[in-house]
Amino acid sequence: MSRTAIGLALLLLSAGPQAAAELPLPSLRHYFAAYERGQRPGAAVLVLEGNRVLHQQGYGLADLQRRQAITPRTSFDLASLSKQFTALGVALLADKGKLSYDDPACRYLPRLPGYARQITIRQLIHHTSGLPEYLELAGGKRVPSTNADVVELLRQQPGLKAPPGARHQYNNTGYVLLASIIERVSGRSYGEFLRHNLFRPLGMNRTFVEGERAVGPQARGYRRIPGLRRFGLAREATGGSAIVGDGGVHSCLDDMRKWALGMQQGKLVRADTLRRVFSKGTNRKGRPVNYGFGWWFEKHASHSVAVHTGTWKGFKNVMAYVPERKLWVIVLGNSGGASPRKLLRPWLASYLDRRPARPATPRRRDHGSLR
């Protein structure tokens, strides 16, 4: 998703009555007119404050070949935004006494290699396990296509990148293992567990997990073809479509609004569990690490903000939550581009301070494909 796309989409959150006169509306109209002509992929944008939807709309095309427009009911591959569902699933099992955060992961996954025997569930959640990144391990070898394949790939490695709990290092491997732990403890598939415990209670009927039957219209992921003014379908060199936990959840703006409200109103977990979800983890020395249960933490205009991005197969997503203001910003995009996380900072700070922001300068670079 381009720098302009996310920047101007997030600019919409300044469009309340008190700020409308300050916005560069001609530039905004011109930008979205380009999407409405149907020449390119785009984004679905939601801004929610309290119970009030400030903005919810789709722009551009979900499918270039079929000329299908993006709407709030168009499903996107959430990529790493899926991690919040995985982490909350583990929290639900812990609340029910089915597992403990300090249990060794090998208690539930006996095929883990010996060097991983001391890794705890807590360390998997907060990315302090020391595990290598499975997306970087395959190389010229057979690419893993299932969660079980990821475990077998780990068994071929000589050891950890760091002792368990020693340092924070973001990786997708830990969340693949967490999904497998959910399956082992619950006796359900990852998708069935999420649907029964998270999606169905909130009425998220258009949300599904990779490998399940798709529901409703689907966005396809695109990247701009180098040197050409057109887009092609995105491809990834590593990672199988049946791997879940680090990614694999598909959802639409309508359902993500229900998810945000459900989290905000404490419909799924106890208040103390919700505080844990939006709190920093710690390393083995008790020092904080900047990651909670599927969320990073940042400061914007003196406000604490939980944020995460998701990048995979041309999809570029960002989600932010400001607990103090009960403010959610969600951008689901199907055009690979610059890092949306870097774009979020100035625009969100602008809204929280109620200052108009300048449109971002577009940059046509892609910053990787990790989920």
Residue frames as qw, qx, qy, qz and C-alpha x, y, z in Angstrom:
[[0.000, 0.890, 0.457, 0.000, 0.00, 0.00, 0.00],
 [0.449, 0.543, -0.034, 0.708, 1.51, 3.34, -0.99],
 [0.300, -0.178, -0.422, 0.837, 2.68, 6.00, 1.41],
 [0.243, -0.111, -0.139, -0.954, 0.03, 8.34, 0.00],
 [0.555, -0.312, -0.666, -0.388, -2.70, 5.72, 0.35],
 [0.559, -0.431, -0.629, 0.326, -2.26, 5.15, 4.05],
 [0.227, -0.109, -0.228, 0.941, -1.35, 8.74, 4.82],
 [0.302, -0.147, -0.222, -0.915, -4.48, 10.16, 3.25],
 [0.592, -0.366, -0.680, -0.231, -6.64, 7.35, 4.55],
 [0.495, -0.381, -0.564, 0.540, -5.48, 8.09, 8.06],
 [0.046, 0.070, -0.017, 0.996, -6.03, 11.77, 7.37],
 [0.413, -0.444, -0.573, -0.550, -9.73, 10.94, 7.32],
 [0.526, -0.487, -0.630, 0.300, -9.66, 10.59, 11.07],
 [0.182, -0.217, -0.193, 0.939, -9.25, 14.37, 11.25],
 [0.112, -0.282, -0.548, -0.779, -12.51, 14.82, 9.38],
 [0.156, -0.580, -0.720, 0.348, -14.73, 15.46, 12.39],
 [0.101, 0.899, 0.382, 0.189, -16.85, 18.63, 12.31],
 [0.354, -0.885, 0.054, 0.299, -14.30, 20.61, 14.30],
 [0.471, -0.452, 0.514, 0.556, -11.49, 19.85, 11.84],
 [0.642, 0.508, 0.546, 0.178, -13.20, 19.64, 8.45],
 [0.264, 0.962, 0.044, -0.042, -12.45, 23.22, 7.46],
 [0.290, -0.790, 0.493, 0.221, -8.73, 22.70, 8.08],
 [0.755, -0.031, 0.616, 0.223, -8.30, 19.73, 5.79],
 [0.050, 0.419, -0.547, -0.723, -6.84, 19.93, 2.24],
 [0.675, 0.319, 0.567, -0.347, -10.13, 18.70, 0.80],
 [0.619, 0.665, -0.228, -0.350, -9.33, 19.31, -2.89],
 [0.160, 0.529, -0.833, -0.026, -6.24, 17.10, -2.58],
 [0.428, -0.040, 0.841, -0.328, -8.25, 14.48, -0.71],
 [0.714, 0.479, 0.284, -0.425, -11.00, 14.41, -3.35],
 [0.483, 0.677, -0.490, -0.260, -8.45, 14.19, -6.14],
 [0.078, -0.400, 0.909, -0.091, -6.72, 11.24, -4.48],
 [0.496, 0.148, 0.798, -0.310, -9.87, 9.19, -3.95],
 [0.644, 0.592, -0.018, -0.484, -11.15, 10.07, -7.41],
 [0.275, 0.541, -0.768, -0.207, -8.19, 8.07, -8.74],
 [0.227, -0.050, 0.950, -0.209, -9.42, 5.04, -6.83],
 [0.557, 0.424, 0.483, -0.526, -13.00, 5.52, -7.93],
 [0.516, 0.583, -0.400, -0.484, -11.91, 5.37, -11.58],
 [0.956, -0.039, 0.245, -0.159, -11.06, 1.76, -10.82],
 [0.602, 0.683, -0.410, 0.058, -7.52, 1.67, -12.13],
 [0.299, 0.458, -0.727, 0.416, -5.77, 0.24, -9.09],
 [0.582, -0.383, -0.692, 0.190, -6.05, -1.73, -5.83],
 [0.142, -0.693, 0.055, -0.705, -6.80, 0.25, -2.71],
 [0.171, 0.082, -0.758, 0.625, -7.81, 0.04, 0.93],
 [0.465, -0.653, -0.535, -0.268, -10.64, -0.29, 3.42],
 [0.202, 0.312, -0.406, 0.835, -10.46, 2.30, 6.20],
 [0.515, -0.665, -0.528, -0.118, -12.14, 2.37, 9.61],
 [0.143, 0.306, -0.438, 0.833, -11.88, 5.03, 12.30],
 [0.574, -0.559, -0.568, -0.186, -13.83, 4.26, 15.46],
 [0.101, 0.322, -0.495, 0.801, -13.93, 6.35, 18.64],
 [0.448, -0.014, 0.588, -0.674, -15.92, 4.97, 21.53],
 [0.523, 0.332, 0.781, -0.080, -19.05, 3.53, 19.95],
 [0.409, 0.807, 0.107, -0.413, -19.09, 6.06, 17.12],
 [0.723, 0.212, 0.433, 0.494, -17.88, 5.25, 13.63],
 [0.032, -0.746, 0.095, 0.659, -16.10, 8.35, 12.33],
 [0.446, 0.577, -0.472, -0.495, -15.26, 6.80, 9.00],
 [0.618, -0.060, 0.783, 0.035, -15.78, 3.40, 7.36],
 [0.641, 0.674, -0.022, -0.366, -15.36, 3.01, 3.63],
 [0.781, -0.030, 0.489, 0.389, -13.60, 1.08, 0.89],
 [0.251, 0.836, -0.223, -0.434, -11.55, 2.66, -1.91],
 [0.129, 0.530, -0.768, -0.335, -10.23, 1.12, -5.10],
 [0.815, 0.141, -0.403, -0.390, -10.57, -2.42, -6.41],
 [0.739, -0.381, 0.529, -0.168, -10.48, -5.71, -4.56],
 [0.714, 0.085, 0.636, 0.280, -9.98, -7.63, -7.82],
 [0.051, 0.538, -0.337, -0.771, -8.57, -5.86, -10.88],
 [0.021, 0.006, 0.875, 0.483, -9.61, -8.56, -13.34],
 [0.064, -0.546, -0.833, -0.059, -13.21, -8.71, -12.17],
 [0.007, -0.451, -0.083, -0.888, -13.42, -4.97, -11.45],
 [0.540, -0.616, -0.574, 0.007, -14.80, -5.63, -7.98],
 [0.039, -0.749, 0.184, -0.635, -14.80, -2.58, -5.73],
 [0.352, -0.008, -0.739, 0.575, -13.54, -2.69, -2.14],
 [0.476, -0.618, -0.225, -0.584, -16.34, -2.33, 0.41],
 [0.367, -0.540, 0.566, -0.504, -16.52, -2.73, 4.21],
 [0.911, -0.073, 0.305, -0.267, -17.54, -6.36, 3.52],
 [0.722, 0.560, -0.403, 0.054, -14.49, -7.20, 1.41],
 [0.860, -0.478, 0.124, 0.131, -12.19, -9.68, 3.17],
 [0.318, 0.805, -0.483, 0.133, -8.43, -9.14, 3.31],
 [0.837, -0.039, -0.424, 0.343, -5.60, -11.42, 4.38],
 [0.384, -0.917, 0.007, -0.107, -4.78, -9.87, 7.77],
 [0.597, 0.481, -0.484, 0.421, -1.25, -11.33, 7.81],
 [0.406, 0.063, -0.661, 0.627, 0.37, -10.50, 11.17],
 [0.427, -0.317, 0.136, -0.836, -2.74, -8.77, 12.48],
 [0.815, -0.168, -0.500, -0.240, -3.74, -12.41, 13.06],
 [0.448, 0.168, -0.694, 0.538, -1.31, -12.58, 15.98],
 [0.299, -0.245, 0.368, -0.846, -3.73, -10.74, 18.27],
 [0.837, -0.113, -0.182, -0.503, -6.31, -13.51, 17.75],
 [0.764, 0.124, -0.600, 0.202, -3.72, -16.21, 18.49],
 [0.197, 0.243, -0.590, 0.744, -2.54, -14.48, 21.65],
 [0.520, -0.216, 0.213, -0.799, -6.07, -13.90, 22.90],
 [0.867, -0.030, -0.414, -0.276, -6.88, -17.55, 22.23],
 [0.576, 0.125, -0.661, 0.465, -4.00, -18.55, 24.51],
 [0.120, -0.238, 0.420, -0.867, -5.23, -16.05, 27.12],
 [0.743, -0.183, -0.128, -0.631, -8.69, -17.64, 27.06],
 [0.844, -0.005, -0.535, 0.051, -7.18, -21.08, 27.68],
 [0.342, 0.193, -0.590, 0.705, -5.10, -19.69, 30.54],
 [0.400, -0.270, 0.193, -0.854, -8.18, -18.06, 32.09],
 [0.868, -0.133, -0.204, -0.432, -9.91, -21.45, 32.01],
 [0.594, -0.553, 0.574, -0.107, -6.95, -23.14, 33.69],
 [0.942, 0.327, 0.069, -0.028, -6.16, -25.23, 30.61],
 [0.754, 0.296, -0.152, 0.567, -2.56, -24.02, 30.51],
 [0.409, -0.815, -0.067, 0.404, -0.16, -21.68, 32.27],
 [0.376, 0.910, -0.173, 0.004, 1.93, -18.97, 30.64],
 [0.165, -0.736, 0.656, -0.030, 5.02, -20.43, 32.29],
 [0.915, 0.046, 0.399, -0.039, 4.43, -23.94, 31.01],
 [0.255, -0.408, 0.671, 0.564, 7.20, -25.17, 28.72],
 [0.594, 0.409, -0.247, -0.647, 5.95, -25.31, 25.13],
 [0.317, 0.271, -0.894, -0.160, 7.28, -28.86, 24.78],
 [0.337, 0.086, 0.798, -0.492, 4.64, -30.05, 27.25],
 [0.628, 0.517, 0.342, -0.472, 2.13, -29.62, 24.44],
 [0.665, 0.681, -0.264, -0.156, 4.48, -30.02, 21.47],
 [0.809, -0.430, 0.379, 0.134, 6.67, -33.04, 22.28],
 [0.821, 0.364, 0.224, 0.379, 8.34, -33.01, 18.85],
 [0.058, 0.977, -0.187, 0.081, 10.12, -29.74, 19.55],
 [0.710, 0.387, -0.459, 0.367, 13.91, -30.22, 19.42],
 [0.696, -0.397, -0.423, 0.423, 15.89, -30.57, 22.62],
 [0.347, 0.076, -0.115, 0.927, 17.37, -27.08, 22.40],
 [0.270, -0.409, -0.218, -0.844, 13.84, -25.63, 22.68],
 [0.516, -0.368, -0.770, 0.077, 12.79, -27.58, 25.79],
 [0.294, -0.361, -0.483, 0.742, 13.08, -24.61, 28.16],
 [0.078, -0.182, -0.264, -0.944, 11.00, -22.19, 26.07],
 [0.143, 0.384, 0.742, -0.530, 7.78, -21.14, 27.80],
 [0.209, 0.699, 0.644, 0.229, 4.43, -20.10, 26.37],
 [0.140, -0.910, -0.143, 0.364, 4.98, -16.62, 27.79],
 [0.336, -0.505, 0.461, 0.648, 8.24, -16.31, 25.83],
 [0.330, 0.324, 0.743, 0.485, 6.49, -17.35, 22.62],
 [0.063, 0.864, 0.498, -0.036, 3.86, -14.65, 23.14],
 [0.153, -0.939, 0.043, 0.305, 6.36, -11.84, 23.78],
 [0.706, 0.663, -0.172, 0.178, 8.95, -12.92, 21.15],
 [0.204, -0.786, 0.560, -0.166, 11.64, -13.68, 23.72],
 [0.978, -0.069, 0.175, -0.091, 11.96, -17.39, 22.90],
 [0.276, -0.628, 0.630, 0.363, 15.21, -17.12, 20.92],
 [0.739, 0.288, 0.603, 0.084, 13.75, -19.25, 18.13],
 [0.214, -0.175, 0.515, 0.811, 14.93, -18.67, 14.56],
 [0.502, 0.438, 0.046, -0.744, 12.56, -17.19, 11.98],
 [0.679, 0.147, 0.715, 0.070, 11.07, -20.08, 10.01],
 [0.558, 0.802, 0.165, -0.134, 10.50, -17.87, 6.95],
 [0.161, 0.855, -0.484, -0.089, 14.27, -17.48, 6.70],
 [0.576, -0.404, 0.711, -0.013, 15.22, -21.10, 7.41],
 [0.865, 0.341, 0.352, -0.105, 13.94, -22.93, 4.34],
 [0.143, -0.604, 0.571, 0.536, 16.42, -21.48, 1.84],
 [0.420, 0.321, -0.675, -0.515, 16.75, -23.98, -0.97],
 [0.076, 0.029, 0.978, -0.192, 15.18, -26.74, 1.11],
 [0.158, -0.501, -0.793, -0.308, 11.56, -27.82, 1.05],
 [0.174, -0.337, 0.098, -0.920, 9.34, -24.89, 1.96],
 [0.070, 0.208, 0.862, -0.457, 7.14, -25.61, 5.00],
 [0.273, -0.290, -0.527, -0.750, 3.44, -25.72, 4.17],
 [0.628, -0.590, -0.444, -0.246, 1.87, -26.62, 7.53],
 [0.405, -0.796, 0.309, -0.328, 2.49, -25.89, 11.21],
 [0.932, -0.253, 0.247, 0.082, 3.81, -29.43, 11.64],
 [0.759, 0.491, -0.007, 0.428, 6.33, -28.74, 8.86],
 [0.008, 0.862, -0.254, 0.439, 7.61, -25.74, 10.81],
 [0.729, -0.575, 0.347, -0.131, 8.32, -27.97, 13.82],
 [0.938, 0.104, 0.206, 0.259, 10.16, -30.44, 11.59],
 [0.474, 0.749, -0.103, 0.452, 12.18, -27.58, 10.12],
 [0.337, -0.822, 0.329, -0.321, 13.17, -26.53, 13.64],
 [0.913, -0.297, 0.280, 0.031, 14.34, -30.07, 14.34],
 [0.821, 0.402, 0.063, 0.399, 16.88, -29.66, 11.53],
 [0.119, 0.881, -0.188, 0.417, 18.43, -26.55, 13.11],
 [0.592, 0.177, -0.607, 0.500, 21.45, -26.65, 15.46],
 [0.338, -0.374, -0.587, 0.634, 20.04, -24.39, 18.16],
 [0.014, -0.891, -0.424, 0.160, 18.48, -21.12, 19.25],
 [0.387, 0.695, 0.008, 0.606, 19.54, -17.63, 18.23],
 [0.083, -0.540, 0.432, -0.718, 19.54, -16.59, 21.91],
 [0.132, -0.104, -0.908, 0.383, 18.85, -18.26, 25.28],
 [0.233, -0.639, -0.677, -0.281, 15.12, -18.37, 26.13],
 [0.341, -0.862, -0.351, 0.133, 14.02, -15.10, 27.70],
 [0.582, -0.262, 0.037, 0.769, 17.34, -13.35, 27.08],
 [0.012, -0.305, 0.163, 0.938, 16.17, -10.79, 24.54],
 [0.554, 0.585, 0.418, -0.420, 13.22, -9.70, 22.47],
 [0.047, -0.304, 0.666, 0.680, 13.40, -10.57, 18.79],
 [0.678, 0.339, 0.173, -0.629, 10.24, -10.52, 16.71],
 [0.066, 0.219, -0.891, -0.392, 9.65, -13.69, 14.74],
 [0.693, -0.004, -0.260, -0.673, 6.74, -15.63, 13.27],
 [0.481, 0.112, -0.868, 0.047, 7.87, -19.04, 14.49],
 [0.034, 0.012, 0.747, -0.663, 6.61, -18.55, 18.04],
 [0.535, 0.186, 0.199, -0.800, 3.09, -17.75, 16.93],
 [0.658, 0.177, -0.638, -0.360, 2.97, -20.81, 14.69],
 [0.336, 0.030, -0.881, 0.331, 3.80, -22.87, 17.78],
 [0.259, 0.084, 0.501, -0.821, 1.15, -21.03, 19.82],
 [0.674, 0.146, -0.233, -0.686, -1.50, -21.98, 17.25],
 [0.620, 0.111, -0.774, -0.060, -0.41, -25.60, 17.51],
 [0.092, 0.005, -0.774, 0.627, -0.61, -25.40, 21.31],
 [0.505, 0.092, 0.167, -0.842, -4.16, -24.04, 21.02],
 [0.731, 0.135, -0.500, -0.444, -5.07, -27.03, 18.87],
 [0.469, 0.100, -0.843, 0.243, -3.44, -29.54, 21.23],
 [0.048, 0.036, 0.656, -0.752, -5.05, -28.09, 24.38],
 [0.511, 0.180, 0.147, -0.828, -8.52, -27.39, 22.97],
 [0.489, 0.149, 0.858, 0.045, -8.90, -30.46, 20.77],
 [0.501, 0.779, 0.329, -0.183, -10.10, -28.19, 17.94],
 [0.617, 0.388, 0.201, 0.654, -8.42, -26.90, 14.83],
 [0.258, -0.192, -0.122, 0.939, -7.08, -23.37, 15.10],
 [0.192, -0.210, -0.391, -0.875, -9.89, -22.07, 12.89],
 [0.515, -0.496, -0.665, -0.217, -12.60, -23.91, 14.81],
 [0.474, -0.420, -0.487, 0.602, -11.28, -22.63, 18.14],
 [0.097, -0.105, 0.008, 0.990, -11.21, -19.01, 16.99],
 [0.317, -0.305, -0.532, -0.724, -14.63, -19.26, 15.42],
 [0.552, -0.502, -0.666, -0.020, -16.23, -20.85, 18.50],
 [0.524, -0.518, -0.394, 0.549, -14.55, -18.63, 21.12],
 [0.222, -0.370, 0.045, 0.901, -13.87, -15.32, 19.38],
 [0.059, -0.037, -0.514, -0.855, -15.62, -14.79, 16.06],
 [0.288, -0.465, -0.774, -0.318, -19.06, -16.27, 16.65],
 [0.298, -0.602, -0.566, 0.478, -19.65, -14.56, 20.04],
 [0.084, -0.491, 0.010, 0.867, -19.05, -11.19, 18.36],
 [0.597, 0.663, 0.366, -0.265, -21.05, -11.94, 15.22],
 [0.010, 0.665, -0.551, -0.504, -17.93, -11.93, 13.01],
 [0.825, 0.249, 0.482, -0.159, -19.58, -14.13, 10.40],
 [0.668, 0.737, -0.101, 0.010, -17.34, -13.07, 7.51],
 [0.098, -0.764, 0.633, -0.071, -14.07, -13.89, 9.26],
 [0.998, 0.044, -0.001, -0.053, -12.33, -17.19, 8.49],
 [0.486, -0.634, 0.548, 0.250, -8.97, -18.90, 8.67],
 [0.312, 0.552, -0.661, -0.401, -6.77, -19.95, 5.76],
 [0.069, 0.088, -0.990, -0.083, -7.87, -23.31, 4.39],
 [0.277, 0.437, 0.741, -0.428, -11.52, -22.79, 5.37],
 [0.296, 0.628, 0.619, 0.367, -14.31, -21.85, 2.98],
 [0.161, 0.029, 0.001, 0.987, -14.05, -18.19, 2.07],
 [0.042, 0.699, 0.670, -0.247, -17.00, -16.01, 3.02],
 [0.146, 0.914, 0.184, -0.331, -18.11, -13.06, 0.90],
 [0.581, 0.789, -0.098, 0.175, -16.06, -11.01, -1.58],
 [0.798, -0.389, 0.096, 0.450, -12.28, -11.36, -1.34],
 [0.144, 0.928, -0.283, -0.193, -9.53, -8.87, -2.03],
 [0.916, 0.208, -0.012, 0.344, -6.50, -10.07, -3.99],
 [0.466, -0.744, 0.146, 0.456, -3.02, -8.86, -3.06],
 [0.648, 0.708, 0.096, 0.263, -1.07, -6.83, -5.63],
 [0.495, -0.555, 0.158, 0.650, 2.31, -5.22, -6.13],
 [0.379, 0.855, -0.110, -0.337, 3.26, -2.56, -8.63],
 [0.898, 0.234, 0.178, 0.327, 5.25, -4.08, -11.50],
 [0.429, -0.587, 0.181, 0.663, 8.70, -2.41, -11.56],
 [0.188, -0.200, 0.497, 0.823, 9.00, 0.10, -14.39],
 [0.104, -0.380, -0.735, -0.552, 5.33, -0.19, -15.34],
 [0.306, -0.134, 0.229, -0.914, 2.23, 1.73, -14.37],
 [0.779, -0.177, -0.357, -0.485, 0.25, -1.35, -13.52],
 [0.503, -0.451, 0.630, -0.383, -0.10, -3.98, -10.82],
 [0.624, 0.145, -0.744, -0.187, 0.43, -7.73, -10.80],
 [0.842, -0.469, -0.176, -0.199, -0.64, -10.37, -8.30],
 [0.160, -0.745, 0.600, -0.245, 1.84, -10.65, -5.45],
 [0.916, 0.017, -0.398, 0.031, 3.73, -13.84, -4.73],
 [0.458, -0.761, 0.439, -0.138, 5.86, -14.97, -1.80],
 [0.514, 0.486, -0.706, 0.003, 8.97, -17.12, -2.09],
 [0.229, 0.106, -0.884, 0.393, 8.62, -18.67, 1.35],
 [0.327, 0.060, 0.582, -0.742, 5.86, -19.83, 3.64],
 [0.058, -0.237, -0.917, -0.316, 2.94, -22.14, 2.96],
 [0.353, -0.357, -0.248, -0.828, -0.70, -21.14, 2.73],
 [0.720, -0.429, -0.512, -0.186, -1.78, -23.63, 5.41],
 [0.474, -0.041, -0.522, 0.708, 0.49, -22.22, 8.13],
 [0.304, -0.776, -0.324, -0.448, -1.55, -20.39, 10.76],
 [0.638, -0.588, -0.311, 0.387, -1.04, -18.53, 14.02],
 [0.371, -0.331, 0.118, 0.860, 1.46, -15.96, 12.78],
 [0.286, 0.195, -0.312, -0.885, -1.02, -15.11, 10.03],
 [0.049, -0.143, -0.967, -0.205, -3.82, -16.89, 8.23],
 [0.149, 0.596, 0.654, -0.442, -6.89, -14.98, 9.44],
 [0.097, 0.297, 0.485, 0.817, -9.03, -13.25, 6.79],
 [0.028, -0.641, -0.626, 0.443, -11.51, -10.56, 7.75],
 [0.187, 0.639, 0.393, 0.634, -13.33, -7.48, 6.54],
 [0.045, 0.322, -0.230, 0.917, -13.82, -3.99, 7.91],
 [0.635, -0.441, -0.212, -0.598, -17.35, -4.76, 9.16],
 [0.878, -0.289, -0.372, 0.087, -16.07, -7.67, 11.24],
 [0.546, 0.132, -0.359, 0.745, -12.97, -5.83, 12.46],
 [0.247, -0.480, 0.071, -0.839, -15.27, -3.12, 13.78],
 [0.825, -0.418, -0.221, -0.309, -17.11, -5.81, 15.79],
 [0.815, -0.022, -0.379, 0.438, -13.76, -7.13, 16.99],
 [0.234, 0.356, -0.267, 0.864, -12.60, -3.69, 18.12],
 [0.498, -0.483, 0.003, -0.720, -15.84, -3.02, 19.98],
 [0.900, -0.275, -0.327, -0.084, -15.81, -6.48, 21.55],
 [0.664, 0.077, -0.394, 0.630, -12.28, -5.97, 22.85],
 [0.018, 0.407, -0.165, 0.898, -12.98, -2.43, 24.02],
 [0.622, -0.415, -0.028, -0.663, -16.14, -3.48, 25.87],
 [0.202, -0.373, 0.847, -0.321, -14.55, -6.56, 27.47],
 [0.834, 0.074, -0.035, -0.546, -16.96, -9.03, 25.86],
 [0.824, 0.288, -0.487, -0.026, -14.40, -11.83, 25.47],
 [0.649, 0.038, -0.576, 0.495, -12.09, -11.82, 28.49],
 [0.468, -0.739, -0.383, 0.297, -11.95, -10.53, 32.05],
 [0.054, 0.994, -0.050, 0.084, -10.79, -6.98, 32.74],
 [0.508, -0.694, 0.464, 0.212, -7.48, -8.15, 34.23],
 [0.736, 0.122, 0.558, 0.365, -6.82, -10.32, 31.17],
 [0.418, 0.839, 0.250, 0.243, -7.55, -7.40, 28.87],
 [0.206, -0.942, 0.259, 0.064, -5.04, -5.28, 30.80],
 [0.681, -0.350, 0.564, 0.309, -2.48, -8.05, 30.34],
 [0.676, 0.508, 0.450, 0.287, -3.14, -8.13, 26.60],
 [0.290, 0.881, 0.067, 0.368, -2.35, -4.41, 26.30],
 [0.469, -0.833, 0.286, 0.065, 0.67, -4.50, 28.61],
 [0.387, 0.685, -0.618, -0.003, 4.34, -5.03, 27.81],
 [0.959, -0.132, -0.239, 0.076, 5.91, -8.40, 28.43],
 [0.350, -0.831, 0.433, 0.005, 9.20, -8.95, 30.23],
 [0.616, 0.456, -0.639, 0.059, 12.44, -10.81, 29.62],
 [0.798, -0.223, -0.537, 0.159, 13.90, -13.35, 32.05],
 [0.382, 0.014, -0.417, 0.825, 15.43, -10.53, 34.13],
 [0.061, -0.690, -0.624, 0.361, 12.05, -8.89, 34.56],
 [0.062, -0.389, 0.157, 0.906, 12.83, -5.99, 32.26],
 [0.579, 0.576, 0.374, -0.440, 9.99, -4.86, 29.97],
 [0.317, 0.000, 0.692, 0.648, 9.95, -5.70, 26.28],
 [0.289, 0.315, -0.025, -0.904, 7.92, -3.63, 23.86],
 [0.450, -0.024, -0.723, -0.524, 5.41, -6.32, 22.91],
 [0.553, -0.134, 0.512, -0.643, 2.24, -7.58, 24.57],
 [0.566, 0.185, 0.800, -0.072, -0.25, -10.14, 23.27],
 [0.481, 0.500, 0.596, 0.405, -0.03, -9.44, 19.54],
 [0.075, 0.971, 0.184, 0.134, 0.57, -5.70, 19.99],
 [0.533, 0.184, -0.181, 0.806, 3.50, -3.29, 19.89],
 [0.247, -0.846, -0.390, 0.265, 3.41, -0.12, 21.99],
 [0.417, 0.345, 0.111, 0.834, 4.20, 3.43, 20.94],
 [0.110, -0.616, -0.377, 0.683, 3.67, 7.00, 22.09],
 [0.211, 0.484, 0.471, 0.706, 1.71, 9.45, 19.95],
 [0.169, -0.608, -0.069, -0.773, 1.03, 12.97, 21.21],
 [0.191, -0.366, 0.654, -0.634, 1.60, 11.77, 24.82],
 [0.853, -0.053, 0.122, -0.504, -0.92, 8.95, 24.36],
 [0.377, -0.277, 0.881, 0.078, -0.03, 5.27, 24.71],
 [0.710, 0.389, -0.207, -0.549, -0.94, 3.45, 21.50],
 [0.664, -0.103, 0.737, 0.073, -1.11, -0.29, 20.81],
 [0.519, 0.652, -0.267, -0.484, -0.29, -0.96, 17.17],
 [0.633, -0.134, 0.723, 0.240, 0.46, -3.80, 14.76],
 [0.423, 0.543, -0.397, -0.607, 0.98, -4.21, 11.06],
 [0.780, 0.072, 0.622, -0.010, 0.49, -7.13, 8.70],
 [0.317, 0.676, -0.455, -0.486, 2.34, -7.66, 5.42],
 [0.517, -0.078, 0.846, 0.105, 1.93, -10.70, 3.18],
 [0.388, 0.335, 0.773, 0.375, 1.37, -11.45, -0.51],
 [0.101, 0.417, 0.367, 0.826, 0.70, -7.83, -1.43],
 [0.407, -0.782, -0.435, -0.184, -1.49, -7.08, 1.58],
 [0.320, 0.223, -0.372, 0.842, -0.40, -4.16, 3.78],
 [0.464, -0.700, -0.481, -0.253, -2.46, -3.65, 6.93],
 [0.216, 0.225, -0.507, 0.803, -2.18, -1.54, 10.06],
 [0.511, -0.656, -0.508, -0.226, -4.28, -1.43, 13.22],
 [0.230, 0.257, -0.461, 0.817, -3.92, 0.95, 16.14],
 [0.486, -0.670, -0.547, -0.122, -5.75, 1.33, 19.45],
 [0.095, 0.418, -0.362, 0.828, -5.58, 4.24, 21.89],
 [0.376, -0.408, -0.812, 0.180, -7.10, 2.89, 25.14],
 [0.121, -0.322, -0.375, 0.861, -7.33, 6.30, 26.79],
 [0.314, 0.265, -0.139, -0.901, -9.53, 7.57, 23.97],
 [0.638, 0.262, 0.705, -0.165, -11.13, 4.27, 22.95],
 [0.434, 0.730, -0.230, -0.475, -9.93, 5.13, 19.47],
 [0.746, -0.001, 0.620, 0.244, -9.30, 2.52, 16.77],
 [0.382, 0.703, -0.331, -0.499, -7.76, 3.07, 13.34],
 [0.721, -0.001, 0.678, 0.142, -7.76, 0.15, 10.89],
 [0.434, 0.662, -0.350, -0.501, -6.44, 0.24, 7.33],
 [0.764, 0.022, 0.636, 0.111, -6.63, -2.96, 5.26],
 [0.315, 0.734, -0.325, -0.506, -4.80, -2.57, 1.94],
 [0.893, 0.159, 0.412, 0.083, -4.23, -4.85, -1.05],
 [0.590, 0.762, -0.117, 0.241, -1.41, -2.95, -2.76],
 [0.803, -0.308, -0.104, 0.499, 2.08, -3.71, -1.40],
 [0.251, 0.842, -0.037, 0.476, 4.09, -0.57, -0.65],
 [0.166, 0.526, -0.514, 0.657, 5.86, 1.35, 2.09],
 [0.324, -0.186, -0.826, 0.421, 5.66, 0.35, 5.73],
 [0.292, -0.710, -0.415, -0.488, 2.28, 1.52, 7.09],
 [0.630, -0.580, -0.369, 0.362, 3.68, 1.62, 10.62],
 [0.422, -0.123, 0.015, 0.898, 6.01, 4.48, 9.74],
 [0.068, -0.411, -0.398, -0.817, 3.11, 6.34, 8.19],
 [0.454, -0.647, -0.607, -0.078, 0.82, 5.88, 11.17],
 [0.492, -0.345, -0.368, 0.709, 2.91, 7.94, 13.57],
 [0.081, -0.035, 0.029, 0.996, 2.50, 11.47, 12.14],
 [0.350, -0.341, -0.517, -0.703, -1.13, 11.04, 11.15],
 [0.572, -0.521, -0.632, 0.055, -2.26, 9.58, 14.44],
 [0.396, -0.306, -0.313, 0.807, -0.36, 12.20, 16.42],
 [0.053, -0.156, -0.258, -0.952, -2.02, 14.86, 14.27],
 [0.480, -0.484, -0.574, -0.453, -5.47, 13.58, 15.16],
 [0.593, -0.478, -0.551, 0.340, -4.78, 13.19, 18.86],
 [0.297, -0.301, -0.148, 0.894, -3.47, 16.76, 18.98],
 [0.317, 0.794, 0.497, -0.147, -6.27, 17.92, 16.65],
 [0.060, -0.683, 0.335, 0.647, -3.72, 19.48, 14.31],
 [0.793, 0.569, 0.013, -0.216, -4.07, 19.20, 10.53],
 [0.657, -0.344, 0.545, 0.391, -1.39, 17.06, 8.90],
 [0.314, 0.634, -0.430, -0.561, 0.26, 17.45, 5.52],
 [0.950, 0.252, -0.008, -0.183, -0.22, 14.74, 2.90],
 [0.676, -0.436, 0.514, 0.299, 2.66, 12.26, 2.83],
 [0.323, 0.643, -0.532, -0.445, 4.97, 12.02, -0.14],
 [0.974, 0.095, 0.097, -0.182, 4.45, 8.70, -1.95],
 [0.088, -0.618, 0.765, 0.162, 7.35, 6.29, -2.20],
 [0.890, 0.222, -0.203, -0.344, 7.17, 3.28, -4.47],
 [0.208, 0.451, -0.848, 0.187, 9.19, 0.84, -2.47],
 [0.864, -0.301, -0.309, -0.259, 8.30, -2.49, -0.98],
 [0.142, -0.672, 0.607, -0.399, 9.82, -3.20, 2.44],
 [0.018, -0.240, 0.954, -0.179, 9.77, -6.97, 2.62],
 [0.636, -0.142, -0.534, -0.539, 7.28, -9.75, 3.04],
 [0.192, -0.015, -0.874, 0.446, 7.52, -10.97, 6.62],
 [0.314, -0.572, -0.692, -0.309, 4.09, -11.55, 8.02]]
